[in-house]
Amino acid sequence: MAKIQVVTAMTLDGFLPETAGTLVSWIRNDRRGIPLWRERCSAFILPHSILDLLCEKDNREESFTYLAEIIEPESVELLHGLSLYDLVDELVVYLLPFSAGQGTSVLKTFRPQYWQLHKTTSFSNGICRLIYRKSCKK
């Protein structure tokens, strides 16, 4: 069965960052940011394609990885749908070193679930990358 991976960026208080910042530009363009995951994935998940994904996922090999990028306010609904159907296997979070105080919340889209921290990486610009995998704990 294929793996579904979500990559997102959020501020310390759980909001999508404004798109015009230097740190957001780093996440979008640096080879250690989103381009790393794009290069490794087998296919992208687009908004409004969850039903297709439900039909295809079980027929794919274990090495097949679907990628959902949650970096725009419009993509948060995709995350909500993936979470609602319990489809996310791995969550990659780029945590930015500031608070927004308002905006589009990433955290409110998740249903309650346990995650296992798999790996952390910190970068010189203050961004931390956290990789979580679905936990079997209920």
N, C-alpha and C positions, 0 to 999 in steps of 0.2 A: 504494500500500500504506500502511496506517495506521502511525502511530508509537506505540511503547510507551514510556511515561515512568514511571520509578520515583522517588518522593520519599521520603526517609528522613531521620532525625535520628540522629546518633551522637556519642558522646563521643570525645575525642582518641585513646583507645585502642581504638576500634571497637565499643563496646557500645551497645545501645539505652539511652537515658537512662531513669531512673525517671520515672514518669508524673506525679508530684506536684510537680515543680519549677517555679519561675517561668519558666525558659528554655523548658521544654517547653510550658508554657501559652502563651508568646509564639509559638512555632512553630505551635501548633494554632489560635491565634485571630487573630494579627496579619495584616493584609492582605498583608504581605510574606512570610508563611509559607505553610503548606499551603493556606489559602483562595485564594491567588493561583493555584495550580495547579488547584484544584478548579474555579475559575471558567473556566479556559482549556481544560479537557479536554472531550472529547465523550462519554466513557463511563468508568465505573470498572471496574477488574478486581477481582473478589472472589475470596477463597480458593476453591479447588476449581473454578475456571472456566477453567483453562488449555486444556483440550480444546476448549471452545467458542471460545476466543480463537484457537486454531490454525486453526479452520475459518473464522472470520469475518475475520481480519486482512487477508488478501490481497484480499478483496472490497471493502474500504473505500477511500475516497479518501485521497490523500496528506495532506490537511489534517485527517483524523480522528485524534484522540489518545486513546489509552487511558491511564488513570492507575492506578498501583498505589501505595498508601500503605503504607509499611513503618515503622510507629511503635509497634506493639504486638508483644510476643513471638510471638503467634499468627500474625502476618503474615509472619514471617521465612521460614516454609515456602513461602509464595507467592513470595517473592524467589528462594529456592533453585530452585523450579520454572521460573520465568522465565529464570533464568540457565542452568539445565541445558539448556533448549531454545534458548538463544541468542536470546531474544526482546526483550531490553532494548535500546532504541535511545538512550535518554537517561537519565542518572542525575543526580538533584538531591540533593545531600547538604547537610544543615544540620549543620555541625560545631560542637559545643558546647565551650566553653573550659574543660573539666575532664576528668579521668580517672575512670573508674568502678572499674577494677580487677577487676571481675567482672560477670556478668550474661549477657544474650543477645547473642552476637556477631553483628554484621551482616556483617563482613568474611569470615568463614568460609563464608558461603553462596554466595559467588561462585566460579565456575570461573575459571581463569587466562584473562585477556583483556586486550587493550590498550584504553585509553580516551584520548580527546583532551579536554584541558581546554578548554571553550568560553568560560566566563565565571566570574568570582568577584565576590562582593559581601560586604563586611563591614559589620556593624551595630554601633551604639554599645553594645549589651549584650554584645559579645564574640563573638557567633555569626558564623560565616562560611558563606556559601552558595556551594557549588561546583557548577557544572553541567558534566557530562562527557557527551560523545557517543561512540558506538561508533566506534572507529578501524578503518580498513581495513587497518592494519598487522597482520601475523600473527606 
